[in-house]
Structures are given as structure tokens and as C-alpha cells.
Amino acid sequence: MKQFLEQLNSRIVRLYVVGFAVATVLILNTLLVHLLHLKTHQQGVEIVKQVQLLDEPARTPEKITQIAQMHGFSTASDTSAASRVEQDVFSYEGLSLTLSHPTVVKQYFAIFVFFNVLFIGFLMFCYRWLLIYRVRPKTPYSRSTQICVENNVALPTSIEPRKPDESLFNVFALVKWRYIIDSKVDPQQHFSIILAKHFSDYAKCSVKYLSSGALAVTFEQVPWGGVSRIEKKLHEVVFQALIMMRPDLSRKTVKIGACYYQARADQTQVYQLARSALAVAVNNVWQHVHMVPLNKTHATTMQSSEGDFIAYINKGQFVLFFQPLFCFKQQDIKQSEALLRVRHSQLGLISAKQFIPQIHSKSHLNTLDKTVVAHTLKVLKKEADKTKVSINLHYVNWCDDTFVCWLVNEIKVCAVASRVQFEVSAYDYYQHHRALLRAFSALAKLGAGVLLDQVTDVLPGKTLRAIPAMEAIKLAFELVHHIDSNQSQQRSVRQIVRQAERIGIPVYAVGVETQAELNCLQQLGVQGAQGYYFAELLQQIELVGY
């Protein structure tokens, strides 16, 4: 409804502009016709004046016709003036003559064309100038600084190098949203204009749309008091820009990770911190903006954290947990999800989601996933029951043929393929579906299954049927959290469940925390769920290596 009203308002404004332009042209043309009529009247009076100066014997019809023709007029007795369509009576000092003359439009046609082109061109220029004026970036200008410089009489003879202002910060933000923008819209151009308009008070606001789908925004010379406010304002501006395209979007659609730092900081560390902050915001339902500072402590931690985490894993300082998933129909554990916790010397026991955004080396990601797979298969081989276990792997390893070959060989050796499932997020599948399909085909031949995780919207039926050994769909946490009080989330889950039923696969929920959420999910047709409402993480004590 809001979008309809905005479109209606836009159309009304356009009609007002067109009506104003037409009225202006008509008024100007009316004035022009009046002026040309006055000119014609003066010429007629001039003809009568010349006739008045003639003697009575000389005022013959032929002489009057001759004088009138000299000025482009004709008398009523002139039969050759067939094109004369207007007759007027002109008087001067008691003498009146009826003269014919062409219409004003016909007589001054060239003048009419010239002035109308001039009027219309001027109105178009004003309209275009107004559009540019509304979106122009404003140059920051400090009047107090100018007054200070003008009043300063004695200027220093030598200018010292300017030192960085310790009270000002730069802010680098990564903005991510779960909405596909129309291909007709250029995100770089679109958001550059919008942000330049709303953040014109800052010295510099640069915008770059990355190939990953994130928007990188940099603010320079931000005072300390504005650091926390600028990210909230950025979230609101981007959200309002997206809601104009799709009114049913919620604020959790937009996530921002930011880092504020002093000038001359290492840009690589700034980007890594912003990326980690964005991962925290994406994995959090109620926190849409997460900002971290870059200081000496953070810089030292960033340089050593990736190697430290891998060193802890190589030393065996980790714990493997299994989160059970309960089936509503069987009233029992359907399967479990393997989760890794690393024992950090300073940060304590932390989950993989917290430190994976800081790991960028392909070899380190390979080591991490191999460790999880190897220990999970070891647990399955020792356990006597037939409970299935799902494993999350990084998409970088799914695209590595060497890792996939190693994975296939490990599953063959352990002979537990029917009890192993691999989870992949819907976003990673869309980005790297070709490599993933090759890997899934190799695993399907062994009997291993695939789960599509973090699903937030209805998926194309062809997509689900194309995945080999597709066994289930897992709803994203943000779609499950507070679903009992959100009709939009309920509508999305109902559509996903209906689509899954056509294909014959179940839908599971993650992050269930309350009885109300559980009841709502059961009514919507979800067949299973996991979360702290059911049970805490089950720890495998024999795998603790510290």
C-alpha cells in the first residue's frame, strides 16, 4: 500500500509539473499575441494618419488601397486580397477606415515558432537543473574556519607538515542485504547518489559495490561522538532505499559490519575486522549492526589469531559436540549435527562460527574441515546405534577436487556412508552449485546424504531436484526465531513446507527456544527441530584433547 501511495504521489507531482509547464506556455503565448496585436493596431493607425494628411481630392479609393498595401493591409474594395481574413476599424482624428489584414499567427508565424522554442527550452532547462540540484553532493564548508583564517593577520612563513588529528576516525563498513536487486538498477550508482545525499556533512563518503554482493562504504574524519551514530544512520538509509523497491522487507534484511580506525592503519586488517563484524551481525537476529575498533591489541590479535586457531586444532585442543534434532512424528532423535569448539588460551571455548570469518588461508580451512570429518567418522564408527550425523564444510573445500577425493576415500574406509549427511547453505549452493553438484554426485554413489541449510525463502523446484541425494531442508534461525508472533515468517515457512512436500523431502527447523515457536512450527508442517528448547549440546568426552 505504501509503495502504491508513493507511486501515486509521484504521478501527481509529474502531472503538476506538466500542467504548470503547459499553463506557463499558454500565458506567454497570450502575452505574445497581445503584443503583436498592438503592433498591428499601430500599423493600422499609421495608415489612417497618412490618409488624413492627404487632401480631400487625393483621398481616392485607389490611393488608400496603395497606402494600405505598402503596410501589408488592404481595403474592403481590394478584391485581390483573398487571403485577408480579419477586418478592423482604425481611427485617427475623426477619420475611420475599415482595413483587412492577415491573422496574427499567419503574419508572424516565424516569431511564434522562435519564442515557443525558447519558452519550452527554458522550462526544460529549469526542470533538469532542479533534478540535479536535489541529488547534488554538498561540499562541506566550515564558516568558522574561514572567519578564523580571514581574521588571522600574521600567517606563519613556513608551513609545517600536518599531523593526524587523534580525535577523528575513519569508518569502514560492509553492508549486506538478503534481497536481489533488479538487474536494471546499478547498485554502485544508486547507492552512491543516496549516500552522498544523506551523508553530505562528512569530509568524504566513498562507496564501492563489491563482486561478492556487499557494499563497501568508507567515511573519513568522523568525530568520536559520531562513530556510533553513523552506522545506525547508514543502516536506516540503506533499509529505506531497499524498502522503496520491496515494501515487505524487514530491518533484519540489512546487516552491517564496521571497523573504525585511525589514519594510516593497515587496510587489510581493517577489511578483516569489518568482515568478521559482518559475520557476527549476519548470525545475530536482533543485532543488525556490529562495529569493532582497530587498535594495537586488535592488530596484534588479528595477525596471530588465524595461526593460533589452527595450532590449537593440530594440538587437539578442541571439543566435538553433537546437537540432536528431534523428529515430531517419532518423538525421538532423528539425527545430530557435529559442532566444533576450540579451547583458546585467552578467549576460552569458542565456536567455529566465531573464528571461521578470520581464517582466509585455503590450507587452514582444509585442516579445519579434515579434522571435523575425521573425528566425526571416528565417533560414528564407535557408536553402535544408527543415528545419522550431519557435517558442515566450507565451500572452499567443496570446490577443491583433492579434498573431495580425500573425503570419498575416508567415507569408504569407515563404511558409514549411510549415516553421514553434509549440510550446505542455500547461499553457498547458488554461488558454487557446479562444483557442489560434482562433489554431491560422488557422495551420493556411496550413500551419503545432503541437507540444504539456512533456507530463508522458497526455492525453485528444479534446484531441489537437481541436488543428488537431497534428504531434507533446514530453515534459517532468523526465520524460526519469534515465528509465533510474525505472520510474514509463518507465510514463508508455509510456502517452503508446501514446496518440500511436492518433492517428498522433510523440513526441519533450527534454533527452537520456546514452546510457542515449537507449536507454531508443528502447525505449519515442519517435521523436526533442534535447539536449546530440546537439549543442550551433547559432548563427546573421548575427543577432548587438552
FENTA-V525437 format. One record per residue. RES is the residue in three letters. SS is DSSP state (H for helix, E for strand, C for the rest). PSI is psi in whole degrees, 0 to 359 (NA if undefined). NEAR is the number of other C-alpha atoms within 12 Angstrom. Layout:
res->(RES/RES)
ss->(SS/SS)
psi->(PSI/PSI)
near->(NEAR/NEAR)
//
This chain:
res->(MET/LYS/GLN/PHE/LEU/GLU/GLN/LEU/ASN/SER/ARG/ILE/VAL/ARG/LEU/TYR/VAL/VAL/GLY/PHE/ALA/VAL/ALA/THR/VAL/LEU/ILE/LEU/ASN/THR/LEU/LEU/VAL/HIS/LEU/LEU/HIS/LEU/LYS/THR/HIS/GLN/GLN/GLY/VAL/GLU/ILE/VAL/LYS/GLN/VAL/GLN/LEU/LEU/ASP/GLU/PRO/ALA/ARG/THR/PRO/GLU/LYS/ILE/THR/GLN/ILE/ALA/GLN/MET/HIS/GLY/PHE/SER/THR/ALA/SER/ASP/THR/SER/ALA/ALA/SER/ARG/VAL/GLU/GLN/ASP/VAL/PHE/SER/TYR/GLU/GLY/LEU/SER/LEU/THR/LEU/SER/HIS/PRO/THR/VAL/VAL/LYS/GLN/TYR/PHE/ALA/ILE/PHE/VAL/PHE/PHE/ASN/VAL/LEU/PHE/ILE/GLY/PHE/LEU/MET/PHE/CYS/TYR/ARG/TRP/LEU/LEU/ILE/TYR/ARG/VAL/ARG/PRO/LYS/THR/PRO/TYR/SER/ARG/SER/THR/GLN/ILE/CYS/VAL/GLU/ASN/ASN/VAL/ALA/LEU/PRO/THR/SER/ILE/GLU/PRO/ARG/LYS/PRO/ASP/GLU/SER/LEU/PHE/ASN/VAL/PHE/ALA/LEU/VAL/LYS/TRP/ARG/TYR/ILE/ILE/ASP/SER/LYS/VAL/ASP/PRO/GLN/GLN/HIS/PHE/SER/ILE/ILE/LEU/ALA/LYS/HIS/PHE/SER/ASP/TYR/ALA/LYS/CYS/SER/VAL/LYS/TYR/LEU/SER/SER/GLY/ALA/LEU/ALA/VAL/THR/PHE/GLU/GLN/VAL/PRO/TRP/GLY/GLY/VAL/SER/ARG/ILE/GLU/LYS/LYS/LEU/HIS/GLU/VAL/VAL/PHE/GLN/ALA/LEU/ILE/MET/MET/ARG/PRO/ASP/LEU/SER/ARG/LYS/THR/VAL/LYS/ILE/GLY/ALA/CYS/TYR/TYR/GLN/ALA/ARG/ALA/ASP/GLN/THR/GLN/VAL/TYR/GLN/LEU/ALA/ARG/SER/ALA/LEU/ALA/VAL/ALA/VAL/ASN/ASN/VAL/TRP/GLN/HIS/VAL/HIS/MET/VAL/PRO/LEU/ASN/LYS/THR/HIS/ALA/THR/THR/MET/GLN/SER/SER/GLU/GLY/ASP/PHE/ILE/ALA/TYR/ILE/ASN/LYS/GLY/GLN/PHE/VAL/LEU/PHE/PHE/GLN/PRO/LEU/PHE/CYS/PHE/LYS/GLN/GLN/ASP/ILE/LYS/GLN/SER/GLU/ALA/LEU/LEU/ARG/VAL/ARG/HIS/SER/GLN/LEU/GLY/LEU/ILE/SER/ALA/LYS/GLN/PHE/ILE/PRO/GLN/ILE/HIS/SER/LYS/SER/HIS/LEU/ASN/THR/LEU/ASP/LYS/THR/VAL/VAL/ALA/HIS/THR/LEU/LYS/VAL/LEU/LYS/LYS/GLU/ALA/ASP/LYS/THR/LYS/VAL/SER/ILE/ASN/LEU/HIS/TYR/VAL/ASN/TRP/CYS/ASP/ASP/THR/PHE/VAL/CYS/TRP/LEU/VAL/ASN/GLU/ILE/LYS/VAL/CYS/ALA/VAL/ALA/SER/ARG/VAL/GLN/PHE/GLU/VAL/SER/ALA/TYR/ASP/TYR/TYR/GLN/HIS/HIS/ARG/ALA/LEU/LEU/ARG/ALA/PHE/SER/ALA/LEU/ALA/LYS/LEU/GLY/ALA/GLY/VAL/LEU/LEU/ASP/GLN/VAL/THR/ASP/VAL/LEU/PRO/GLY/LYS/THR/LEU/ARG/ALA/ILE/PRO/ALA/MET/GLU/ALA/ILE/LYS/LEU/ALA/PHE/GLU/LEU/VAL/HIS/HIS/ILE/ASP/SER/ASN/GLN/SER/GLN/GLN/ARG/SER/VAL/ARG/GLN/ILE/VAL/ARG/GLN/ALA/GLU/ARG/ILE/GLY/ILE/PRO/VAL/TYR/ALA/VAL/GLY/VAL/GLU/THR/GLN/ALA/GLU/LEU/ASN/CYS/LEU/GLN/GLN/LEU/GLY/VAL/GLN/GLY/ALA/GLN/GLY/TYR/TYR/PHE/ALA/GLU/LEU/LEU/GLN/GLN/ILE/GLU/LEU/VAL/GLY/TYR)
ss->(C/H/H/H/H/H/H/H/H/H/H/H/H/H/H/H/H/H/H/H/H/H/H/H/H/H/H/H/H/H/H/H/H/H/H/H/H/H/H/H/H/H/H/H/H/H/H/H/H/H/H/H/C/C/C/C/C/C/C/C/H/H/H/H/H/H/H/H/H/H/C/C/C/E/E/C/C/C/C/C/C/C/C/C/C/E/E/E/E/E/E/E/C/C/E/E/E/E/E/E/E/C/C/H/H/H/H/C/H/H/H/H/H/H/H/H/H/H/H/H/H/H/H/H/H/H/H/H/H/H/H/H/H/H/H/C/C/C/C/C/C/C/H/H/H/H/H/H/H/H/H/C/C/C/C/C/C/C/C/C/C/C/C/C/C/C/C/E/E/E/E/E/E/E/E/E/E/C/C/C/C/C/C/C/C/C/H/H/H/H/H/H/H/H/H/H/H/H/C/C/C/C/C/E/E/E/E/E/E/C/C/C/C/C/E/E/E/E/E/E/E/E/E/H/H/H/H/H/H/H/H/H/H/H/H/H/H/H/H/H/H/H/H/C/C/C/C/C/C/C/H/H/H/E/E/E/E/E/E/E/E/C/C/C/C/C/H/H/H/H/H/H/H/H/H/H/H/H/H/H/H/H/C/C/C/C/C/C/E/E/E/E/E/C/C/H/H/H/H/H/H/H/H/H/H/H/H/H/H/H/H/H/H/H/C/C/C/E/E/E/E/E/E/E/E/E/E/C/C/C/C/E/E/E/E/E/E/E/E/E/E/E/E/E/C/C/C/E/E/E/E/H/H/H/H/H/H/H/C/C/C/H/H/H/H/H/H/H/H/H/H/H/H/H/H/H/H/H/H/H/H/H/C/C/C/C/C/E/E/E/E/E/C/C/H/H/H/H/C/C/H/H/H/H/H/H/H/H/H/H/H/H/H/H/C/C/H/H/H/E/E/E/E/E/E/H/H/H/H/H/H/C/H/H/H/H/H/H/H/H/H/H/H/H/H/H/C/C/E/E/E/E/E/E/E/C/C/C/C/C/H/H/H/H/H/H/C/C/C/E/E/E/E/E/E/C/H/H/H/H/C/C/H/H/H/C/H/H/H/H/H/H/H/H/H/H/H/H/H/H/H/H/H/C/C/E/E/E/E/E/C/C/C/C/H/H/H/H/H/H/H/H/H/H/C/C/C/E/E/E/C/C/C/C/C/C/C/E/E/C/H/H/H/C/C/C)
psi->(320/319/321/317/322/319/320/318/319/319/322/319/319/320/321/317/315/318/319/319/316/316/320/316/319/317/316/322/323/316/320/318/320/317/320/327/320/321/317/319/320/321/320/317/323/323/314/324/317/322/324/329/345/152/161/317/334/352/61/156/324/319/319/320/320/315/319/318/331/332/10/15/175/157/172/335/354/104/345/346/69/337/355/122/350/138/135/153/122/135/148/116/50/350/129/138/142/115/147/147/158/163/156/320/318/321/324/43/316/321/320/315/315/311/328/321/320/316/310/319/321/318/320/321/316/321/315/321/322/320/317/323/325/330/10/141/129/134/124/138/124/110/324/324/320/317/322/319/320/325/348/111/313/108/147/146/330/139/121/153/135/132/146/139/116/346/355/146/157/146/125/126/142/122/129/142/150/68/132/115/145/139/340/343/129/107/322/308/319/308/335/316/316/315/325/327/319/341/41/347/348/153/321/134/102/142/136/128/117/158/340/353/2/156/119/122/133/128/136/150/57/125/159/323/339/358/313/329/332/326/324/319/321/318/318/319/314/319/317/326/324/327/340/331/325/102/342/8/148/168/335/354/328/127/140/130/130/160/130/143/166/164/155/22/160/117/332/316/323/315/319/320/318/322/319/320/323/321/322/316/321/322/1/133/316/348/105/341/130/126/139/150/157/102/188/323/315/320/318/319/319/325/331/350/318/313/326/316/316/324/319/320/317/329/353/17/70/166/136/121/159/120/118/148/123/137/128/324/315/343/42/172/122/316/177/156/127/128/137/137/128/137/100/143/330/325/349/207/116/153/165/327/337/328/347/321/340/354/119/345/135/323/324/320/324/316/318/310/324/323/315/314/313/315/329/316/326/319/316/324/328/327/142/335/175/23/137/153/133/145/136/128/152/144/336/321/328/329/358/113/326/318/320/318/317/318/316/317/320/319/323/317/318/338/41/31/324/346/5/135/147/130/139/135/151/324/314/325/318/326/329/41/330/311/322/322/322/316/318/326/319/322/326/327/334/343/4/150/171/136/135/115/164/45/127/351/170/136/147/140/325/326/314/321/336/342/120/142/36/122/333/167/137/126/146/155/320/342/341/325/124/32/336/340/10/109/328/318/320/320/318/317/319/320/320/319/317/318/320/325/325/327/339/31/149/164/128/158/149/153/28/127/342/163/326/319/318/313/318/318/321/321/331/352/8/136/349/164/159/156/177/349/326/307/155/171/137/119/137/99/325/349/4/122/19/NA)
near->(11/14/17/14/13/16/15/14/14/14/14/14/14/15/15/15/19/18/14/17/24/19/18/20/25/18/16/21/26/19/16/25/25/16/18/24/23/15/18/31/26/18/28/36/29/27/37/33/23/27/32/26/18/17/12/12/11/14/20/17/19/18/25/33/30/21/28/33/25/18/26/23/40/35/38/26/21/23/13/14/22/16/18/24/20/24/22/25/21/29/23/21/15/12/20/20/32/25/36/35/35/26/21/27/22/18/22/21/17/13/19/24/16/15/22/25/17/17/24/24/16/17/22/19/15/16/19/14/14/14/12/15/13/16/21/19/23/21/15/16/13/13/10/10/12/11/12/13/14/12/11/11/9/10/11/9/6/7/8/7/6/6/11/14/16/15/18/23/33/38/43/48/46/45/44/38/30/26/27/18/20/12/7/10/13/15/27/23/17/24/33/30/27/28/39/31/23/26/34/23/23/30/23/25/34/28/28/26/23/15/12/16/20/29/36/35/38/37/36/31/29/31/24/21/13/24/31/24/18/37/35/26/20/42/37/27/27/38/33/25/27/31/24/20/23/21/20/20/22/27/29/30/35/38/41/46/44/45/43/42/38/29/24/18/23/22/21/19/31/37/32/35/39/41/38/34/39/38/32/30/35/33/27/27/25/20/24/35/39/35/35/33/33/33/22/15/13/22/24/15/22/30/22/17/30/28/25/26/40/34/21/30/34/22/19/25/26/36/35/39/31/34/32/35/38/32/25/25/15/12/13/18/26/28/32/39/39/39/34/41/35/38/29/28/16/13/16/16/22/23/23/33/25/29/35/33/30/34/31/24/18/21/20/28/31/32/26/39/35/33/35/38/38/28/34/40/34/25/30/31/26/16/16/12/15/19/26/36/41/39/39/35/40/37/32/30/32/39/26/23/20/17/27/31/21/23/35/32/21/26/33/22/16/24/20/32/34/28/32/43/41/45/38/38/28/31/23/27/33/21/20/22/26/19/23/36/30/23/37/37/25/29/34/26/18/27/25/33/34/43/38/43/35/32/39/33/29/25/29/19/18/14/21/32/22/21/34/30/30/33/34/40/43/42/44/35/30/36/39/43/31/26/35/26/17/19/17/21/32/31/25/26/41/29/25/37/36/22/27/35/22/17/24/17/29/30/42/43/45/39/35/37/25/22/19/19/31/34/24/29/40/28/20/29/30/38/36/39/47/40/30/20/22/26/20/18/24/21/23/25/14/17/26/22/19/18)
//
